């Protein structure tokens, strides 16, 4: 019997639909996870990756000083812990190596089409037609979009940037052929990336200029190294490692995750005190004034660093707060008339975080276009399912929990939820499943109502906010996220 004609039999003896074929789009952290979980259930899947290797944002970003501000041991899959991390927070190259190793060890590489960008998905007669830029086409029963958000670079328009005679590039498109030692380096931006760049490049540069539009709150956190004895204990005693992870997780969730959803919480007040005390370590009053945000702690994503303030206080570093007027051949001209001579200019200007699966064109039931559904902003039921797009799910999709905690854990909760819906198809309970329009509207209304209590709406311009000023994030407690993703409420889904 041909594979396409094989059928599953459910536990109650009912004959199910033919064996599923699933397309996973993206081979970053979430795509690797999805492929492994599908394989665990014996479900055929193909992974489509637009790049030439796995790793997602950890492949795209290779800038000096790159690190994760989430505890490394917590930022791993529960089924593939890594006792070998060198310190509390890992460097980017080590995180990329971890995901590459997991993908290799669990057979994901063999299932992945690299350099194969998905350009169109169209739902037709109960399945998804998939097209790629390289000409490949396929037909799949189910699609899981694991495309992430930190890969579409945001490059603001600066007058005259094309005239700059030095090297200029975005932080996520780092040119490793450009010499840095002894050079005059400018960085535009003051988020987490810019703070990491400052710490790494100030010691190497002749001159370092950091162009700040908005000051950031900085939460200090020492990157404590793990001894060889500790690593050996984690290798020999997995329970000891799990205990450490539980402690790291609880400390973050009971502090930060609770704080940001309640602007009046004592947890937020405690974090604010630490940030204010950290700012006091800046000795020069004028520099400290420039580094002081005009919004509350937590309104923007916190910068986690114990080295940034020290770096920006070095004699060869300057914090530039006068707005950029234009870029000239020799450097950056600011509104105060000063020309900042530069050899290298880095745009640490972030990403377009509302793209998700786009620019892939996604056409659902009855020809409905995802771009039209998302015309006022991306939304999905529980961040995973969009009404009228059957058998199509997102990992770390619109309004997922984001912040200073593990997106790996978030994705694991989501994939287990999705797998329960996939298994319903395997059992023959239904052949199509997607959130009802009513469930999607109800979730969005509740999310927007909950947003009114969060710190994100207390008065700042943040990438957390959509164009209507509503946080594009999970606005409930993290406990509610865990509870909601434990099992689908089938009354919230349309099944056929």
C-alpha positions in Angstrom: 0.0 0.0 0.0 1.4 3.5 -0.9 2.2 5.7 2.1 -0.5 8.3 0.9 -3.1 5.5 1.2 -2.1 4.4 4.7 -4.5 5.2 7.5 -4.3 5.5 11.3 -6.7 3.7 13.6 -7.8 5.5 16.7 -7.8 4.0 20.2 -11.6 3.4 19.8 -11.1 1.4 16.6 -12.3 4.1 14.3 -10.4 4.3 11.0 -8.7 7.7 10.8 -7.6 9.9 7.9 -4.4 9.1 5.9 -1.0 9.6 7.5 -0.4 13.3 8.0 2.3 15.4 6.3 3.2 18.5 8.1 5.2 21.5 6.8 7.2 23.4 9.5 8.4 26.8 8.4 11.6 27.9 10.0 14.5 26.0 11.5 15.2 28.2 14.5 14.5 27.2 18.1 10.8 26.7 17.6 11.1 24.9 14.2 13.6 22.4 15.6 11.3 21.8 18.5 8.2 21.2 16.2 10.1 18.8 14.0 11.3 16.8 17.0 7.8 16.6 18.5 6.2 15.6 15.2 8.8 12.9 14.8 8.2 11.6 18.3 4.6 11.0 17.3 5.6 9.3 14.0 4.2 12.2 11.9 5.9 13.0 8.7 7.3 16.5 8.4 9.4 18.7 6.2 11.1 21.7 7.6 11.6 24.8 5.3 14.4 27.2 6.1 15.2 30.3 4.2 18.8 30.3 5.4 21.7 27.9 4.9 21.7 26.5 8.5 19.5 26.1 11.6 19.6 28.5 14.5 17.2 31.3 13.7 18.0 34.5 15.4 21.2 32.9 16.8 22.3 32.4 13.2 21.3 35.8 12.0 23.0 37.7 14.9 26.7 37.3 15.2 27.8 40.7 16.5 30.6 41.2 19.1 29.3 40.7 22.7 26.2 38.8 21.6 24.7 36.9 24.5 21.3 35.8 25.8 20.0 37.7 28.8 18.0 34.6 30.0 19.6 32.0 32.1 21.3 29.5 29.8 20.1 26.4 31.6 16.5 27.6 31.4 16.9 28.4 27.7 17.1 24.8 26.7 14.6 22.1 25.8 13.5 19.9 28.7 14.5 16.8 26.7 17.9 18.1 25.8 19.5 19.8 28.7 23.1 21.0 28.4 25.3 20.7 31.5 28.2 22.3 29.7 27.2 26.0 29.8 30.2 28.1 30.9 28.2 30.7 32.7 24.8 31.9 33.9 24.0 33.5 30.6 25.5 32.1 27.4 27.2 33.7 24.5 25.4 33.7 21.2 27.9 31.4 19.4 27.4 28.7 22.2 23.6 29.0 21.9 23.8 28.6 18.1 26.1 25.5 18.6 23.5 24.1 21.1 20.6 24.3 18.6 22.8 22.9 15.8 23.7 20.0 18.0 20.1 19.2 19.0 19.0 19.5 15.3 21.7 17.0 14.3 21.2 14.6 17.2 17.5 14.4 16.7 17.5 14.0 12.9 16.1 17.4 12.1 18.8 18.3 9.6 17.8 15.4 7.3 14.2 16.7 7.2 15.2 20.3 6.4 15.3 22.1 3.0 17.8 24.9 3.4 17.8 28.0 1.3 14.2 27.3 0.6 12.0 30.3 1.5 8.3 29.7 1.6 6.6 32.3 -0.5 2.9 31.1 -0.5 0.5 28.9 1.3 -2.9 28.3 0.0 -5.6 26.1 1.6 -7.4 24.1 -1.0 -9.7 21.1 -0.7 -8.6 20.2 2.8 -4.9 20.7 2.5 -2.2 23.4 2.1 -0.4 24.0 -1.2 3.1 25.3 -0.5 5.4 27.2 -2.9 9.0 28.2 -2.3 11.2 30.8 -3.9 13.5 28.0 -5.3 10.6 26.5 -7.2 9.8 23.7 -4.9 6.1 22.9 -4.4 4.4 20.6 -2.0 1.0 19.7 -0.4 0.6 19.4 3.3 -2.2 18.5 5.7 -0.9 20.8 8.4 1.4 23.8 8.6 3.3 25.0 11.7 4.8 28.5 11.3 7.9 28.8 13.5 9.2 31.9 11.8 10.1 34.0 14.9 10.2 37.8 15.0 13.8 38.8 15.3 15.0 38.5 11.7 13.3 41.2 9.6 15.7 44.1 10.3 14.4 47.6 11.0 16.5 50.1 9.1 15.3 53.7 9.6 15.9 56.1 6.8 18.8 58.4 7.6 19.5 61.2 5.1 22.8 60.7 3.4 23.6 57.3 4.7 24.6 56.2 1.2 27.3 58.8 1.1 29.1 57.4 4.2 32.7 56.5 3.2 33.2 54.0 6.1 31.6 50.7 6.7 27.9 50.7 7.6 25.7 47.7 8.4 22.8 46.5 10.7 23.8 44.7 13.9 22.0 41.6 12.6 24.0 41.7 9.3 27.4 42.0 10.8 30.3 42.4 8.4 33.1 40.4 10.0 35.5 41.6 7.3 35.6 45.1 8.8 38.4 45.9 11.2 37.4 47.3 14.6 40.5 47.6 16.7 41.7 51.2 17.0 38.8 52.4 14.9 36.2 55.2 15.4 33.0 53.3 15.9 29.5 54.7 16.1 26.4 52.7 17.2 22.8 54.0 16.7 20.4 52.6 19.3 20.4 51.9 23.0 18.5 48.6 23.4 20.0 45.3 24.6 22.0 44.9 21.4 23.6 48.3 21.7 24.4 47.8 25.3 26.2 44.5 24.5 28.0 46.2 21.6 29.2 49.0 23.9 30.5 46.6 26.4 32.4 44.6 23.8 33.7 47.5 21.5 34.6 50.3 23.9 37.8 48.5 25.0 38.7 47.9 21.3 37.9 51.3 19.7 39.9 54.4 19.5 36.6 56.3 19.9 33.1 54.9 20.5 30.0 57.1 20.0 26.6 55.7 21.1 23.7 57.7 19.5 20.8 57.6 21.9 17.3 58.5 21.1 15.7 57.1 24.2 17.4 56.2 27.5 16.9 52.6 28.8 16.5 51.2 32.3 19.4 48.8 33.0 19.0 45.9 35.4 22.4 44.6 36.6 23.0 40.9 36.5 26.4 39.4 37.0 27.2 36.6 34.5 28.5 34.2 37.1 30.7 31.4 35.6 30.1 27.7 36.3 33.1 25.8 37.7 34.3 22.5 36.2 33.1 20.9 39.5 29.6 22.3 38.9 29.5 21.1 35.3 30.6 17.6 36.4 27.8 17.6 39.0 25.2 18.6 36.4 26.4 15.8 34.1 26.4 13.2 36.8 23.2 14.3 38.6 20.5 15.5 36.2 18.2 16.1 39.1 20.6 18.7 40.5 20.5 20.5 37.2 16.7 20.3 37.1 16.6 21.8 40.6 18.8 24.7 39.5 16.6 25.3 36.5 13.5 25.3 38.7 15.2 27.9 40.9 16.2 30.1 38.0 12.7 29.9 36.5 10.9 30.7 39.8 13.1 33.7 40.5 12.3 35.2 37.1 8.6 34.3 36.9 7.9 35.4 40.5 9.7 38.6 39.9 9.7 40.0 36.4 6.8 38.2 34.9 4.5 39.2 37.8 5.8 42.7 37.8 5.1 43.7 34.2 1.5 42.7 34.2 0.7 44.8 37.3 2.1 48.3 37.3 1.3 48.7 41.0 2.9 45.4 42.1 5.6 45.2 44.9 7.6 43.1 42.5 7.9 45.9 40.0 8.7 48.4 42.8 11.6 46.1 43.9 13.0 45.9 40.3 12.7 49.7 40.0 14.7 50.2 43.1 17.5 48.0 41.7 17.5 49.9 38.4 17.6 53.3 40.1 20.5 52.1 42.4 22.3 50.8 39.3 22.0 54.2 37.6 23.6 55.9 40.6 26.8 54.0 39.8 27.2 56.5 36.9 29.5 59.1 38.5 29.2 62.1 36.2 25.9 63.9 37.0 25.4 65.1 33.4 26.0 61.6 31.9 23.7 60.2 34.6 21.0 62.7 33.6 21.3 61.7 29.9 21.0 58.0 30.8 17.9 58.5 33.0 14.7 57.4 31.2 11.6 59.6 31.4 9.3 56.6 31.8 8.8 53.9 34.5 11.0 50.9 34.9 9.6 48.0 32.8 7.6 50.0 30.3 10.2 49.0 27.7 12.0 45.7 27.8 14.7 45.9 30.4 18.4 45.9 29.3 20.2 43.3 31.4 23.8 44.3 31.9 26.4 44.7 34.6 28.9 46.2 32.2 27.2 48.8 30.1 27.4 51.7 32.6 31.1 51.0 33.1 31.7 51.0 29.3 29.9 54.2 28.5 31.9 56.0 31.3 35.2 55.2 29.7 37.3 58.2 28.4 37.0 57.0 24.8 33.2 56.6 24.9 30.6 59.3 24.4 26.8 59.2 24.8 25.3 61.4 22.1 21.8 62.6 22.7 21.4 65.3 20.1 19.2 63.9 17.4 20.8 62.7 14.2 20.4 65.3 11.4 22.1 63.4 8.6 24.9 61.0 7.6 27.9 62.6 5.8 30.9 60.9 4.1 33.0 61.4 7.3 30.4 60.4 9.9 27.2 61.5 11.7 26.0 65.1 11.9 23.8 65.8 14.9 21.2 68.6 15.3 23.6 70.5 17.5 25.9 70.9 14.5 28.6 68.5 15.6 30.1 66.1 13.1 31.1 62.8 14.7 33.9 61.4 12.6 33.6 57.6 12.2 35.2 54.7 10.4 32.4 52.2 11.2 28.7 52.9 11.7 26.4 50.1 13.2 22.6 50.3 13.1 21.4 48.6 16.3 17.9 49.6 15.4 16.1 46.4 16.0 13.6 44.4 14.0 10.1 44.6 12.5 8.4 42.5 15.1 4.9 42.3 13.6 5.9 40.3 10.5 5.6 36.7 11.9 5.1 34.4 8.9 4.9 37.4 6.5 6.0 38.2 3.7 4.8 34.7 2.9 1.4 35.0 1.4 -1.1 32.9 3.3 -4.5 32.2 1.8 -7.0 30.4 4.0 -10.5 29.0 3.6 -12.6 30.6 0.8 -9.7 32.7 -0.4 -9.3 34.8 2.7 -5.9 36.5 2.8 -4.0 36.6 6.1 -2.7 40.1 5.2 -6.3 41.3 5.2 -7.1 39.6 8.5 -4.1 41.3 10.0 -4.6 44.7 8.4 -5.0 46.3 11.8 -2.4 44.2 13.5 -1.5 40.5 13.9 -3.8 38.5 16.2 -4.5 34.9 16.9 -6.4 32.8 19.4 -4.1 32.0 22.3 -1.3 33.3 20.0 -1.5 30.1 17.9 -4.6 29.8 15.7 -6.4 32.1 13.3 -10.0 31.7 12.4 -10.7 30.5 8.9 -7.1 29.2 8.5 -7.6 25.4 9.2 -4.8 23.2 10.3 -2.4 26.3 10.4 -0.7 27.1 13.7 2.0 29.5 14.9 4.7 29.1 17.5 5.6 32.2 19.4 2.9 33.9 17.3 1.0 37.2 17.9 0.8 38.2 21.5 2.8 35.3 22.9 4.5 35.9 26.2 7.7 37.9 25.5 10.2 39.5 27.9 13.1 38.6 30.0 12.3 34.9 30.3 12.6 31.6 28.3 10.9 31.6 24.9 12.0 27.9 24.7 9.7 27.1 27.5 6.9 29.1 25.9 7.3 27.2 22.6 7.3 23.9 24.4 3.9 24.6 26.0 2.6 25.8 22.6 3.8 22.8 20.6 2.3 20.3 23.1 -1.1 22.2 22.8 -0.9 22.0 19.0 0.1 18.3 19.1 -3.1 17.6 20.9 -5.1 19.1 18.0 -3.0 17.3 15.5 -3.6 14.0 17.3 -7.4 14.6 17.0 -6.9 14.6 13.2 -4.8 11.4 13.4 -7.5 9.7 15.4 -10.1 10.7 12.8 -12.1 12.9 15.1 -12.0 15.7 12.5 -10.1 16.6 9.4 -10.0 20.4 9.9 -9.5 22.5 13.0 -9.1 26.2 13.6 -10.2 28.7 16.2 -13.8 30.1 15.9 -14.1 33.8 15.1 -15.9 34.3 18.4 -13.1 32.7 20.4 -10.5 34.8 18.7 -12.5 38.0 19.3 -13.1 37.0 23.0 -9.5 36.3 23.6 -8.4 39.6 22.0 -10.9 41.6 24.0 -9.8 40.0 27.3 -6.2 40.6 26.4 -6.7 44.2 25.6 -8.7 44.7 28.9 -5.9 43.1 30.9 -3.4 45.3 29.2 -4.8 48.3 31.0 -3.1 47.2 34.2 0.3 46.4 32.7 3.4 48.6 33.0 3.6 48.7 29.2 0.9 51.3 28.9 2.2 53.7 31.5 3.8 56.1 29.0 6.5 55.0 26.6 7.1 54.2 23.0 8.0 50.5 22.9 8.2 47.7 20.4 5.8 45.9 22.7 3.1 48.3 21.6 1.1 47.9 18.4 0.0 50.9 16.2 -3.0 51.4 18.5 -0.9 51.6 21.6 -2.0 48.1 22.9 0.8 45.8 24.1 1.5 43.1 21.4 2.2 40.6 24.1 0.6 38.2 26.6 -1.0 40.6 29.1 -2.2 37.9 31.6 -0.2 36.0 34.2 2.3 33.4 33.1 0.4 30.9 35.2 -2.6 31.5 33.0 -0.5 30.9 30.0 0.6 27.5 31.4 -3.0 26.7 32.3 -4.5 27.8 28.9 -2.0 25.7 26.9 -2.4 22.5 29.0 -5.3 21.3 26.8 -7.5 22.8 24.1 -11.0 23.8 24.9 -12.7 22.3 21.9 -15.7 24.5 22.1 -13.4 27.3 21.0 -12.5 25.5 17.8 -14.4 25.0 14.6 -13.9 21.4 13.4 -15.0 19.7 10.2 
